[in-house]
Amino acid sequence: MTSTKALARQNKTHAKLRWGGELGRIALNALASLTFEFQFSIANGDLLFLNSGWYVTHTGLTRLARRNRCVGIKVQPVHPFCDPIRQRWAFEATVYKSKTCRGFVGYGDADPSNVSFLVQGAELRVAETRAVNRALRKAYGIGICSVEEIGSFERQSDGSSDSKKLPQPANGNGGRTVRDRLCQVIHQHQLDPHLVKSYAIDFCGVKTLRDATRDQVENFISHLTDWAEKDRNALLCQLNSFLGQKEGAA
């Protein structure tokens, strides 16, 4: 089992490799604190560095709960605040750290206005995940926000939200899984979602992503992931070549 000191060294190395010059002394000190207090691992996807700050992931929170032998999590919808027609959902989650624990409660909501355009259509699942994350953060005293609780990184610079969805594959099966995978890659490597969409259209050789098949989109995600992991700077140069181009109509 990796010692905390060894984990801290690994996290520092992985952070510098992944985010490089974006990390300052304050960020590295915060990473050390999060490592020693919660044993979060960057290699395992527990933390992300976005917009000059650390964010815990759902993976990191559930791994922490398992390490601490959390006995259960109860999740239920808050019906007065749910509107399926408008894709508005709210959930209450209660975390029980032990058999005698009275529970730590957290709430999460989601609708098309406060989620990334890449996960629009999956608001119910986003709301449930946000509720669980908030309850887990309360239970284990984690002050930093979780990635899944935010929905503003894909918003335009003027503050307006982009309501366009990543289209469903032509065969209509598994669209949300593909969309979730692409969203994860964008978050993990801090890529501009609009430039990624333009690149995807060019890569798939279609006028809009709605015209792409599932296989084409999956091949693009594999290509994007591989390039981001091997040479992120080169990928950024490629994405920047699409600056100024209009996105295909959804």
DARACOR-V131205 format. One record per pair of residues at least 24 apart in sequence whose C-alpha atoms are under 7 Angstrom apart, sorted by the first residue. I is the first residue (numbers start at 1). GAP is how many residues later the second one is. Records with the same first field share a line. If there is no record, write none. Layout:
I = GAP, GAP
This chain:
4 = 32, 35
8 = 24, 27
11 = 30, 31
14 = 28, 29
48 = 140
50 = 140
55 = 89, 90, 91, 92
56 = 88, 89, 90, 91
57 = 89, 90, 91
58 = 75, 88
61 = 72, 75
70 = 26, 27, 28
71 = 25, 26, 27, 28
72 = 24
87 = 24, 25, 36
88 = 35
89 = 34, 35, 38
90 = 37
91 = 36, 37, 40
92 = 39
93 = 38, 39, 42
94 = 41
95 = 40, 41, 44
104 = 31, 34, 35
105 = 30
106 = 25, 26, 28, 29
107 = 24, 27
113 = 48
114 = 37
115 = 36
116 = 35, 36, 38
117 = 45, 46, 47, 48, 49
118 = 47, 48, 61, 65
119 = 60, 61
120 = 45
154 = 39
164 = 86
167 = 42, 43
168 = 42
169 = 41, 43, 44, 45
170 = 41, 42, 43, 44
171 = 43
178 = 40
182 = 39
185 = 40
189 = 39
195 = 44, 47, 48
196 = 43
198 = 44, 49
199 = 40, 43
207 = 41
208 = 40, 41, 42
210 = 40
